[in-house]
Amino acid sequence: MAGGMNLHFFYDVVCPYAYLASTQVERVAARRGVAVAWRPVLLGGLFRAVGAPDSPAAAMSAPRARLNLLDLHRQAEALGVPLRFPAAHPRRTVSAMRLIAGAPAAQRPALTHALFRAYWVDGEDVADRAVLERIARALEVDPAVMDEKQTLFERTAEAAARGAFGVPAFAVDGQDRLWWGVDRLPLVERALPPAAIRFFHDFASPFSYLASTQIERVAREHGARVEWAPILLGALFRDIGTPDVPLFAASPAKQRYLARDLQDWAERWGVPFRFPDAFPLRTVTALRVALVEPASAGAIYRAAWVDNRNIGDPATLRAVLDEAGFDGAALLVRADDPEIKAALRAHGEAAKAAGACGVPTFEVRRPDGARHLVWGQDRLDMVGRILDGWSPASG
């Protein structure tokens, strides 16, 4: 996990919002590569600790109570989660929460899910010791731990000390604040370290162009950041024994297919595309420019793969940069700096070391230390799944 970071989740199974949060919190943690620290509390004890009424819901006006209930069911429906209020809500949960608090840490998540389901899906009476014993034994938890009181008391006191006044509540290691409510999970996720996508690309590749139009969207949708890493594709090909222009080495039938496939993907992504007359493109200077000024990459890609401009020609490249609002002359001068040339070579070596065989290649780096290499703009969906916490069995 990310430096051993924890996402602390304070909850009581009596709370329907905590139930909804329990169905989502592990996904949020997985996307950020952190661990969930399950912190069972006794909601009534928390209310007393902070001087709140034993039942805040009882003080609601009838219109507010009706809208709260409507909102709760809407949230459950939006999340695709079953939710049924038991006939005798609220039930006493002190024994259930002592059972969770006393369970070994490794068994606490499964026990929590089982008790939430028993309460909010199956309508079981979690105040009934026989029900609790059955659930505990099914998960190989010793039911006797529910007779120990101190751990639950300490967890409830910890929640109050962190500023909790209700559940679900969330805290993050190293941050002196707390979030309350299942609807605050997106804010909690923002406070966790993001995953990163190292995007190896070259303006010479039409597939890189297509990826360049989508990669920031994918990262944004999955809470990641993009590190644009231009490389000289020809140098990589020479190092790994691939033809300089693989497209030219393909059979005529495959060349025709790839031309149509590129158009298909451009239409799929809703972006303009035309094959440039100057192909294959000389891109070494443009790549160095992109290292000097990463924000120029979009304009360079559009010039090459939309406007049919020869970005290998210095005068044309300068005009493209000027028209995009950059100082083209200054960027071209800086692109000739030995440090920039060395940086481009370093990106290429990094791509080779990572195992890249072409572009676009995405090195997905999660905060938990996991690294996954994905090749091809037609695999952006796979990048998204990895960012969401999926760890492929292979690679």
C-alpha positions in Angstrom: 0.0 0.0 0.0 1.0 3.6 -0.4 3.6 3.9 2.3 1.4 2.0 4.6 -1.3 4.7 4.4 -4.7 3.9 5.8 -8.2 5.2 5.0 -10.0 5.0 8.4 -13.7 4.1 8.1 -15.8 4.7 11.2 -19.2 3.0 11.2 -22.0 1.3 13.0 -24.2 -1.3 11.3 -27.3 0.5 12.6 -26.7 3.4 10.1 -28.0 3.0 6.5 -25.6 5.5 5.2 -22.7 3.6 6.8 -24.1 0.5 5.0 -23.9 2.3 1.7 -20.4 3.5 2.4 -19.3 0.0 3.3 -20.2 -1.1 -0.3 -17.9 1.6 -1.8 -15.0 2.3 0.6 -12.9 -0.6 -0.6 -13.2 0.5 -4.2 -12.0 4.0 -3.3 -9.1 2.6 -1.4 -8.1 0.2 -4.2 -8.1 3.0 -6.7 -5.6 4.9 -4.6 -3.6 1.9 -3.4 -4.3 2.4 0.3 -5.7 0.1 3.0 -9.0 0.4 4.7 -8.7 0.6 8.5 -12.1 -0.7 9.7 -13.1 1.3 12.8 -16.3 0.0 14.3 -18.0 2.4 16.8 -21.2 2.5 18.8 -23.2 5.3 17.3 -25.2 6.0 20.5 -21.9 6.2 22.5 -20.5 8.6 19.9 -23.6 10.8 20.2 -23.2 10.9 23.9 -19.5 11.6 23.7 -20.1 14.7 21.5 -23.3 15.9 23.3 -25.7 15.1 20.4 -29.3 13.8 20.9 -29.5 10.0 21.0 -31.7 10.1 17.9 -31.0 13.1 15.7 -33.6 11.8 13.2 -36.4 12.1 15.7 -35.9 15.9 15.8 -36.4 16.2 12.0 -39.5 17.8 10.6 -41.8 15.6 8.7 -40.8 17.0 5.3 -37.1 16.7 6.0 -37.6 13.1 7.2 -39.5 12.2 4.1 -36.9 13.7 1.8 -34.0 12.1 3.8 -35.7 8.7 3.3 -36.3 9.3 -0.4 -32.6 10.4 -0.8 -31.4 7.3 1.0 -33.3 5.0 -1.4 -32.2 7.0 -4.4 -28.5 6.7 -3.3 -28.9 3.0 -2.9 -30.5 2.7 -6.3 -27.8 4.8 -7.9 -25.1 2.5 -6.4 -27.0 -0.6 -7.4 -27.1 -1.7 -3.7 -30.1 -3.5 -2.1 -31.6 -1.6 0.9 -34.6 -2.7 3.0 -35.4 -1.1 6.3 -36.0 -3.8 9.0 -39.4 -3.7 10.7 -37.8 -2.8 14.1 -35.3 -0.2 13.1 -33.3 1.0 14.9 -32.1 -2.2 16.5 -29.6 -2.4 19.3 -26.1 -3.1 17.8 -23.9 -3.0 20.8 -23.1 -6.7 20.7 -22.7 -6.7 16.9 -20.2 -3.8 17.1 -18.3 -5.5 19.9 -18.1 -8.6 17.8 -16.6 -6.6 14.9 -14.3 -4.7 17.2 -13.0 -7.9 18.8 -12.5 -9.9 15.6 -9.0 -10.3 14.1 -8.2 -7.5 11.7 -8.1 -9.9 8.7 -11.6 -11.1 9.4 -13.2 -7.7 10.2 -14.1 -6.7 6.6 -16.0 -9.9 5.9 -17.7 -9.8 9.2 -18.7 -6.2 8.7 -20.2 -6.9 5.3 -22.1 -9.9 6.7 -23.6 -7.9 9.5 -24.5 -5.0 7.3 -26.2 -7.4 5.0 -28.0 -9.1 7.8 -29.4 -5.8 9.0 -30.1 -3.9 5.7 -30.8 -6.7 3.2 -32.0 -9.8 5.1 -33.8 -8.0 7.9 -32.3 -10.1 10.6 -32.2 -9.1 14.3 -28.6 -8.3 15.0 -29.5 -7.8 18.6 -30.1 -11.5 18.8 -27.1 -13.3 20.1 -28.0 -16.5 18.3 -27.9 -14.6 15.0 -24.5 -13.1 15.8 -23.1 -16.4 16.8 -24.2 -18.0 13.6 -22.7 -15.3 11.5 -19.5 -15.3 13.5 -19.0 -19.0 13.3 -19.7 -19.0 9.5 -16.7 -16.7 9.2 -14.6 -18.6 11.8 -14.7 -15.7 14.3 -15.0 -16.6 18.0 -18.4 -15.4 19.2 -17.0 -14.9 22.7 -15.2 -11.7 21.6 -18.5 -9.9 21.7 -18.3 -10.0 25.5 -15.2 -7.8 25.5 -16.2 -4.1 25.9 -13.0 -2.1 26.0 -12.0 -2.2 22.3 -15.4 -0.8 21.1 -15.2 1.8 23.7 -11.7 2.9 22.6 -12.8 2.9 18.9 -15.7 5.2 19.7 -13.5 7.5 21.7 -11.0 7.6 18.9 -13.8 8.6 16.5 -14.9 11.4 18.8 -11.3 12.6 19.2 -10.9 12.8 15.5 -14.0 15.1 15.2 -16.6 12.5 14.3 -20.2 13.3 15.4 -21.9 10.6 13.3 -21.2 7.9 10.8 -20.0 7.1 8.3 -16.9 9.1 8.9 -13.5 8.9 7.2 -10.0 10.0 8.1 -6.7 9.6 6.2 -3.3 9.1 7.8 -1.3 12.3 7.9 -4.3 14.6 7.4 -5.8 16.5 10.4 -9.4 16.4 9.2 -12.4 14.2 8.9 -15.1 13.7 6.3 -18.7 12.7 7.2 -21.2 11.0 4.9 -21.2 8.4 2.1 -21.6 11.3 -0.3 -18.2 12.7 0.8 -16.3 9.7 -0.5 -15.3 11.5 -3.7 -13.7 14.2 -1.5 -11.9 11.5 0.5 -10.6 10.0 -2.7 -9.2 13.4 -3.7 -7.2 13.5 -0.5 -5.5 10.2 -1.2 -2.4 9.9 -3.4 -3.3 9.5 -7.0 -2.1 6.8 -9.4 0.1 7.9 -12.3 0.1 7.0 -16.0 3.5 7.4 -17.7 2.5 7.9 -21.3 5.3 6.9 -23.7 4.5 8.5 -27.1 5.9 9.8 -30.4 4.3 12.2 -32.8 5.4 9.8 -35.5 2.6 7.4 -34.6 -1.0 7.7 -35.6 -1.9 5.5 -32.7 -0.1 7.8 -30.3 -2.1 10.7 -31.7 -5.4 8.9 -31.0 -4.2 8.0 -27.5 -3.1 11.7 -26.9 -6.7 12.8 -27.4 -8.0 10.5 -24.7 -5.4 9.9 -22.1 -6.2 13.0 -20.0 -9.9 12.1 -20.0 -9.1 8.5 -18.8 -6.9 9.8 -16.1 -9.4 12.3 -14.9 -12.2 9.8 -14.9 -10.2 7.4 -12.7 -8.5 10.0 -10.5 -5.0 9.6 -11.9 -2.4 12.0 -13.3 -0.5 11.7 -16.6 3.2 12.0 -17.1 3.9 12.7 -20.8 7.1 10.9 -21.8 8.0 11.6 -25.4 10.4 9.0 -26.9 12.1 8.6 -30.3 10.2 5.6 -31.6 12.7 4.7 -34.3 15.5 4.4 -31.7 13.4 2.0 -29.6 12.6 0.0 -32.7 16.3 -0.3 -33.6 17.1 -1.4 -30.1 14.5 -4.1 -29.9 14.8 -5.3 -33.5 11.6 -4.0 -35.0 11.4 -2.5 -38.6 11.7 1.3 -38.6 8.2 1.7 -40.0 6.3 -1.5 -39.1 3.3 -0.3 -41.2 5.5 -0.6 -44.4 6.5 -4.1 -43.4 2.9 -5.2 -43.3 1.1 -7.0 -46.2 -1.0 -4.8 -48.5 -4.1 -6.3 -47.0 -3.1 -5.5 -43.4 -2.1 -2.0 -44.5 -5.6 -1.4 -45.9 -7.1 -2.8 -42.8 -5.0 -0.6 -40.5 -5.9 2.5 -42.5 -9.6 1.7 -42.0 -9.0 0.8 -38.3 -7.5 4.2 -37.6 -10.5 5.9 -39.1 -12.8 3.7 -37.1 -11.0 4.6 -33.8 -11.0 8.3 -34.7 -14.8 8.1 -35.2 -15.1 6.1 -31.9 -13.3 8.8 -30.0 -15.0 11.6 -31.9 -11.7 13.2 -33.1 -10.6 14.4 -36.5 -7.9 12.4 -38.3 -6.1 12.3 -41.6 -2.9 10.5 -42.6 -0.2 13.1 -43.4 1.4 13.3 -46.8 4.9 13.5 -45.2 4.7 10.1 -43.5 6.9 8.8 -42.1 7.4 11.9 -40.0 10.7 13.2 -38.6 9.9 14.0 -35.0 13.1 14.3 -33.1 12.9 18.2 -32.8 9.2 18.1 -32.1 9.8 15.6 -29.3 12.5 17.8 -27.8 10.1 20.8 -28.0 7.5 18.7 -26.1 10.1 18.1 -23.4 10.8 21.8 -23.1 7.1 22.7 -23.2 4.8 19.7 -22.5 1.7 21.9 -23.2 2.7 22.1 -26.8 2.1 18.4 -27.5 -1.5 18.8 -28.4 -0.9 21.4 -31.0 2.0 19.4 -32.6 -0.2 16.2 -32.8 -3.1 18.2 -34.4 -0.7 19.8 -36.9 0.6 16.4 -38.0 -2.5 14.2 -37.8 -5.3 16.6 -38.5 -3.9 19.5 -40.5 -1.4 17.5 -42.7 1.5 19.8 -41.7 5.1 18.5 -41.9 6.3 18.9 -38.3 9.7 17.6 -39.3 10.3 20.9 -41.1 11.7 23.5 -38.6 9.9 26.4 -40.2 6.6 24.6 -40.2 7.1 23.5 -36.6 7.9 27.0 -35.6 4.7 28.3 -37.3 2.6 25.6 -35.5 4.0 26.6 -32.2 3.6 30.4 -32.8 0.0 29.8 -33.9 -0.7 27.9 -30.7 0.4 30.8 -28.6 4.0 29.7 -27.9 7.3 31.3 -28.7 8.3 28.9 -31.5 11.8 30.4 -32.0 12.6 30.2 -28.3 11.4 26.7 -28.0 13.4 25.5 -31.0 16.5 27.1 -29.5 15.9 25.4 -26.1 15.2 22.1 -27.9 18.8 22.0 -29.1 20.1 22.1 -25.5 22.3 19.0 -24.7 20.3 18.5 -21.5 17.0 18.2 -23.5 18.7 15.8 -25.9 19.8 13.7 -23.0 16.4 13.8 -21.4 14.8 12.5 -24.7 17.3 9.6 -24.7 16.6 8.9 -21.0 12.8 8.6 -21.8 13.6 6.1 -24.5 15.8 4.1 -22.2 13.1 4.1 -19.6 10.5 2.9 -22.1 12.9 0.1 -23.2 13.6 -0.9 -19.6 9.9 -1.0 -18.8 9.4 -3.4 -21.7 7.8 -1.2 -24.3 7.6 -2.5 -27.8 6.0 0.6 -29.4 3.8 3.5 -28.8 1.5 4.4 -27.2 2.6 2.5 -24.1 1.1 3.3 -20.7 3.0 2.5 -17.5 0.3 2.5 -14.9 1.9 3.2 -11.5 -0.4 2.8 -8.5 0.5 4.2 -5.0 0.6 0.7 -3.6 3.7 0.1 -5.7 2.0 -2.0 -8.4 3.3 -1.4 -12.0 1.4 -2.5 -15.1 2.5 -1.9 -18.7 -0.3 -1.5 -21.3 0.3 -1.1 -25.0 -2.0 0.4 -27.5 -4.7 3.1 -27.6 -7.3 0.4 -28.0 -6.4 -0.8 -24.5 -7.4 2.5 -22.7 -10.3 0.6 -21.1 -7.7 -1.8 -19.6 -5.8 1.2 -18.2 -9.0 2.4 -16.6 -9.7 -0.9 -15.0 -6.2 -1.1 -13.6 -6.6 2.4 -12.2 -9.8 1.3 -10.5 -7.8 -1.3 -8.6 -7.8 -4.4 -10.9 -4.6 -6.3 -10.8 -4.2 -8.5 -13.9 -3.0 -12.0 -13.0 -0.5 -11.9 -15.8 2.1 -9.1 -15.8 
